[in-house]
Amino acid sequence: MKRYHRISAVLLVFLLTAGLTAGCAKEEQVVKVNKENITLWYYWSQSYSKKELAYLVDSFNRSQDEIEVTTQYVPDEDFKKRLAYSMADGDMPDLALVDSSDFQYFHVMEPFVDLTDEIEGIEEYLPEVKEACTVDGRIMGLPYGMNCAVLFYNKEVFEKRQIQVPQTWQELYDTAVELSGEGHCGFAMPALASEESVYCFLPILWSMGGDVDALDSSGSRAAFHFLRELTNSDAMSRQTINLTAKDLLRQFVEGNIAMMINSTSMIDSVEVLNPYLDYSVTSLPAAEDGTKTTVLGGEVFGVTNGRHQKAAIEFLRYISDKERMSEYMERSSYMAPRADVLEDQYKENALKRSMIQLTQSARLREFTVEWPYISQVITDTMEAEIIGDRNEDELITEAAARMKEIREENR
């Protein structure tokens, strides 16, 4: 009997111990790590760009258990307004991926966090990409990548019609007219009221001798008049004032447009939408003196001040790593902002490798507080020229006066 009691006591202790162990294990399973949540706003509309950003965010989130990044897409045409309102209300995202030409404008509204001493290898970033986010010698943002405006053209159409790729703006006009008809347009470029339209128009303005501070000069008049000529001859549709760069890209891959000015960042989207399209990209037409000009573009990450800024900087450290950047830039249509990554980029892809050479003729947009207002004047004038129902001289004179007023207000 005593032996029975001893065995029962041992069994009871065993069962109680096992129960406690199981209980502890169960409690450990439900323990959750409270991650610090940060939000990133962006305006990319191309599917491959969204996919790449999602991949970077997901890989960062899985790489550690302290920070969780979530993204929010804001359409390009609404992005400036939404971000400006958020800054005014004090309800900003922790990270914002903004167009390089808008960075200074937003920084004045609500200063971004100084990243000069926070990002390892920042000295390897190209001077031209750092210029957009440099304030008083301090680097206030992290460039993501570079692109430039180029001429996309349908090789099959050109070969079928035995037409050469235009080398001057006059040749582009003549070619566009020749390739138009039966519901098709020979040429297109973005003209919606957004920065991407200004980005594509500036090389025309510069090539024809124009300047944003002299919109009533003969060169500037010629550049704006060029848009009116294209639409009056039906070589470019007036609907471009309602279409984004992505919308025009879709028209191009469907064969409705023979040529277009667009960003090199669209190259991967062509492959996604129509992998069988026989097309190529080349430099934009030259000025009368033979000089070829394009514009350099790109985006910059800005970290907003607040309790999550350290976590946001950790994400930027993650994506700025040289080896990691080499991997994800190779999958993109962007040129790396780091010189030590760019030099080895796209060596197995001749089309993308050619982009790097095309940037040698690129000019920078203006990086000033007033640029968004200047940009608005340009797109308003572009739209009016394309519609073509206003007196051209009055239109240009008004644009020049608006530009002068913007400059005087910001002195």
C-alpha positions in Angstrom: 0.0 0.0 0.0 2.8 2.4 0.9 4.5 1.5 -2.3 1.3 2.4 -4.2 1.2 5.8 -2.5 4.8 6.5 -3.4 4.2 5.6 -7.1 1.0 7.8 -7.1 2.9 10.7 -5.5 5.6 10.4 -8.2 3.1 10.2 -10.9 1.2 13.3 -9.5 4.4 15.3 -9.4 5.3 14.2 -12.9 1.9 15.2 -14.2 1.9 18.5 -12.4 5.4 19.3 -13.7 4.3 18.3 -17.2 1.3 20.4 -17.0 3.3 23.4 -15.9 5.8 22.9 -18.7 3.0 22.6 -21.2 1.4 25.8 -19.8 4.7 27.6 -20.1 5.1 26.4 -23.7 1.7 27.6 -24.6 2.3 31.0 -23.1 5.6 31.3 -25.1 3.7 30.6 -28.3 1.3 33.5 -27.8 4.0 36.0 -26.9 4.1 38.7 -29.6 6.9 41.0 -30.4 5.6 44.6 -30.6 7.3 46.0 -33.7 7.8 49.7 -34.2 5.6 50.6 -37.2 6.7 53.2 -39.8 4.9 54.3 -42.9 6.4 55.1 -46.3 4.5 57.1 -48.9 5.4 56.8 -52.6 3.9 57.7 -56.0 5.3 55.1 -58.4 2.5 53.7 -60.7 4.5 51.2 -62.7 3.9 47.7 -61.6 7.5 46.6 -61.6 8.5 49.6 -59.4 5.8 48.8 -56.9 6.8 45.2 -56.9 10.5 46.1 -56.3 9.6 48.4 -53.5 7.3 45.8 -51.9 10.2 43.3 -52.2 12.7 45.7 -50.4 10.1 46.4 -47.7 9.3 42.8 -47.1 12.9 41.6 -47.0 13.7 44.4 -44.5 10.7 43.4 -42.3 11.8 39.8 -42.3 15.5 40.7 -41.6 14.8 41.8 -38.1 12.0 41.7 -35.5 12.0 45.3 -34.2 10.6 47.4 -37.1 7.7 47.0 -39.5 7.5 49.2 -42.6 4.2 49.6 -44.4 3.7 51.5 -47.7 1.0 53.8 -49.0 0.6 54.6 -52.7 -0.5 58.2 -53.5 -1.1 58.9 -57.2 1.6 61.2 -58.7 -0.9 64.0 -59.6 -2.1 64.1 -55.9 1.2 63.4 -54.2 2.5 67.0 -53.7 -0.8 68.2 -52.4 -1.2 65.2 -50.0 2.3 65.4 -48.6 2.1 69.2 -48.2 -1.2 68.9 -46.3 0.2 66.2 -44.1 3.2 68.5 -43.2 0.9 71.4 -42.4 -1.3 69.1 -40.2 1.7 67.5 -38.5 0.5 64.1 -39.6 3.3 63.1 -41.9 4.5 59.7 -43.0 7.8 58.6 -41.4 9.4 58.2 -44.9 8.5 59.9 -48.2 9.8 59.0 -51.6 9.7 62.3 -53.5 10.7 63.5 -56.9 14.2 65.0 -56.7 13.0 68.4 -58.0 10.4 68.7 -55.2 12.7 67.8 -52.3 13.8 71.4 -51.4 10.2 72.6 -51.5 9.1 70.0 -49.0 12.2 70.5 -46.9 11.4 74.2 -46.4 7.9 73.3 -45.3 9.0 70.8 -42.7 12.8 70.0 -42.5 13.8 66.4 -43.2 16.2 64.6 -40.9 19.9 65.2 -41.5 21.4 61.9 -42.9 25.0 63.2 -43.5 26.5 61.1 -40.7 23.9 58.3 -40.7 24.4 56.4 -44.0 27.5 54.4 -44.5 29.0 54.9 -48.0 27.2 58.2 -48.7 30.5 59.5 -50.1 30.1 57.0 -53.0 26.8 58.6 -54.1 27.2 60.7 -57.3 27.4 64.5 -56.7 24.5 65.1 -59.2 22.1 62.9 -57.3 23.1 64.4 -53.9 22.7 67.9 -55.1 18.9 67.6 -55.0 18.9 66.8 -51.3 21.8 68.9 -50.0 21.1 71.9 -47.8 23.9 74.1 -46.5 26.4 71.3 -47.1 24.3 68.7 -45.3 22.7 65.7 -46.9 19.0 65.8 -45.9 17.8 62.8 -48.0 18.9 59.6 -49.6 18.7 59.3 -53.5 17.1 56.1 -54.7 18.2 56.0 -58.4 18.6 57.9 -61.6 16.7 58.0 -64.9 16.7 60.3 -68.0 14.3 61.2 -70.8 14.8 59.3 -74.0 13.0 58.7 -77.3 11.2 55.3 -77.5 10.4 54.1 -81.0 8.7 51.2 -82.6 11.4 49.5 -84.7 8.9 47.3 -86.6 7.0 50.4 -87.8 10.1 52.2 -88.8 11.5 49.3 -90.7 8.2 48.6 -92.4 8.0 52.2 -93.6 11.8 52.4 -94.2 12.1 55.5 -92.1 15.2 56.5 -90.2 15.1 57.5 -86.5 14.9 61.3 -86.4 18.1 63.1 -85.4 16.7 66.7 -85.2 13.5 68.2 -83.9 12.4 69.1 -87.4 13.0 65.5 -88.5 11.0 64.3 -85.5 8.1 66.5 -86.5 8.2 65.3 -90.2 8.5 61.7 -89.1 5.6 62.0 -86.7 3.4 63.5 -89.4 4.3 60.7 -91.8 3.5 58.0 -89.2 0.2 59.4 -88.2 -3.2 58.4 -89.5 -6.0 55.9 -89.2 -6.3 56.4 -85.5 -2.6 56.2 -84.9 -0.2 59.0 -83.8 3.3 59.3 -84.8 4.4 60.9 -81.6 3.4 61.5 -77.9 4.7 62.9 -74.7 3.2 63.4 -71.3 1.3 66.7 -70.9 -0.8 66.1 -67.8 -0.3 68.7 -65.1 2.4 66.8 -63.3 6.2 66.9 -62.9 6.7 64.0 -65.4 5.3 66.3 -68.1 7.8 69.1 -67.3 10.6 66.4 -67.1 9.8 65.4 -70.7 9.4 68.9 -72.0 12.5 70.5 -70.6 14.9 68.9 -73.1 12.8 70.4 -76.0 12.9 73.8 -74.3 16.7 73.6 -73.7 17.5 72.2 -77.1 15.6 75.1 -78.8 17.5 77.7 -76.8 14.7 78.4 -74.3 14.9 78.8 -70.5 12.3 78.8 -67.7 13.4 82.4 -66.8 12.8 83.6 -70.3 9.6 82.0 -71.5 9.0 84.8 -73.9 12.3 84.4 -75.7 12.5 83.2 -79.2 13.8 79.8 -78.1 11.1 79.3 -75.5 8.4 80.4 -78.0 9.7 77.9 -80.5 9.6 75.0 -78.0 6.0 75.7 -76.9 4.9 76.3 -80.5 6.4 72.9 -81.4 3.6 71.3 -79.3 0.9 73.3 -81.1 2.3 72.3 -84.5 2.3 68.6 -83.5 -1.3 68.7 -82.4 -2.6 70.9 -85.3 -1.1 68.4 -87.7 -2.6 65.4 -85.8 0.8 64.0 -85.2 0.2 64.1 -81.5 -3.2 63.7 -79.8 -4.7 66.5 -77.7 -5.7 63.8 -75.3 -2.1 63.9 -74.0 -3.2 66.6 -71.6 -5.3 63.9 -69.8 -2.8 61.1 -69.9 0.1 60.1 -67.6 3.4 58.8 -68.7 2.1 55.3 -67.8 -1.0 55.8 -69.9 1.1 56.8 -72.9 3.4 53.8 -72.4 0.4 51.5 -72.7 -0.6 53.2 -75.9 2.9 52.7 -77.2 3.1 49.0 -76.4 -0.3 48.5 -78.1 1.0 50.0 -81.3 -1.1 53.2 -81.2 2.0 55.5 -80.9 5.1 55.2 -83.1 7.4 57.4 -80.9 7.3 58.9 -77.5 9.4 60.9 -75.1 9.4 59.1 -71.7 11.7 58.1 -68.9 14.2 55.2 -69.1 12.5 54.0 -65.9 9.7 52.8 -68.1 11.8 50.2 -69.9 10.9 47.3 -67.6 7.2 48.2 -67.9 7.5 47.7 -71.7 8.8 44.2 -71.1 5.9 43.5 -68.7 3.1 44.8 -70.9 4.4 43.5 -74.2 7.5 41.3 -74.1 7.3 40.7 -77.9 7.3 44.4 -78.9 10.2 45.2 -81.3 11.3 48.6 -80.0 14.3 50.5 -78.8 15.3 53.8 -77.1 17.7 56.4 -78.3 18.9 59.9 -77.4 16.5 62.8 -78.0 16.9 64.8 -81.2 19.7 67.3 -81.3 19.6 71.1 -81.3 20.5 73.0 -84.5 24.2 73.0 -83.5 24.2 69.2 -83.1 24.2 69.3 -79.3 22.0 66.6 -77.7 20.4 67.2 -74.4 18.3 65.3 -71.9 17.2 65.7 -68.3 18.3 63.7 -65.3 15.6 62.5 -62.9 15.1 60.3 -59.9 13.6 60.1 -56.4 14.9 60.9 -52.9 13.9 59.3 -49.6 13.2 61.9 -46.9 12.9 61.0 -43.2 10.5 63.1 -41.3 11.3 64.3 -37.8 9.5 62.4 -35.0 9.6 59.4 -32.7 10.1 56.9 -35.5 13.0 58.7 -37.3 15.6 56.3 -36.0 13.6 53.3 -37.3 13.2 55.0 -40.7 16.9 55.6 -40.9 17.5 51.8 -40.3 15.4 51.1 -43.4 17.5 53.5 -45.4 20.7 51.9 -44.1 19.4 48.5 -45.2 18.6 49.6 -48.8 21.8 51.7 -49.2 24.1 48.6 -48.6 26.3 48.3 -51.6 25.8 44.6 -52.3 22.1 44.8 -51.7 21.8 47.8 -54.0 23.7 45.9 -56.7 21.1 43.2 -56.6 18.0 45.2 -56.7 19.2 47.9 -59.1 20.1 45.1 -61.6 16.4 44.1 -61.5 15.2 47.7 -62.1 15.2 50.2 -64.9 17.0 52.7 -62.7 20.6 53.6 -62.7 22.3 53.3 -59.3 23.0 56.5 -57.4 26.3 55.0 -56.1 29.3 55.3 -58.5 30.7 52.0 -57.2 27.5 50.2 -58.1 26.8 52.0 -61.4 30.1 51.1 -62.9 29.2 47.4 -63.0 25.5 47.8 -63.7 23.6 46.2 -66.7 26.7 44.7 -68.3 24.6 41.8 -69.6 21.8 44.0 -70.9 22.9 46.3 -73.8 19.7 48.3 -74.0 19.8 49.2 -70.3 23.6 49.7 -70.4 23.0 52.3 -73.1 21.1 54.4 -70.6 24.2 55.1 -68.7 25.9 56.6 -71.8 22.8 58.7 -72.5 23.0 60.4 -69.1 26.3 62.0 -70.2 24.3 64.6 -72.0 21.8 65.1 -69.1 21.1 68.4 -67.4 19.7 68.8 -63.9 16.4 70.4 -63.2 16.4 73.4 -60.8 16.4 72.4 -57.1 14.8 75.4 -55.4 11.8 76.1 -53.2 9.9 77.7 -56.0 10.3 74.9 -58.5 6.7 73.4 -58.0 5.3 76.8 -58.9 7.5 77.1 -61.9 6.5 73.6 -62.9 2.9 74.6 -62.8 3.4 77.5 -65.1 5.1 75.2 -67.6 2.4 72.6 -67.6 -0.3 75.2 -67.8 1.4 76.7 -70.9 1.9 73.2 -72.4 -1.8 72.4 -72.0 -2.9 75.7 -73.5 -0.6 75.3 -76.5 -1.8 71.7 -77.1 -5.5 72.8 -76.9 -4.6 75.7 -79.2 -7.6 77.9 -78.7 -5.8 80.9 -77.2 -3.7 83.6 -78.9 -0.1 82.3 -78.7 1.5 85.6 -78.1 -0.8 86.5 -75.2 -0.3 83.0 -73.7 3.5 83.2 -73.7 3.5 86.8 -72.4 1.3 85.7 -69.5 3.5 82.7 -68.7 6.6 84.9 -68.6 4.9 87.4 -66.3 3.8 84.6 -63.9 7.4 83.3 -63.8 8.8 86.8 -63.0 6.3 87.1 -60.2 7.3 83.7 -58.7 11.0 84.7 -58.8 10.3 88.1 -57.1 8.2 86.5 -54.4 11.0 84.1 -53.5 14.0 86.5 -53.4 
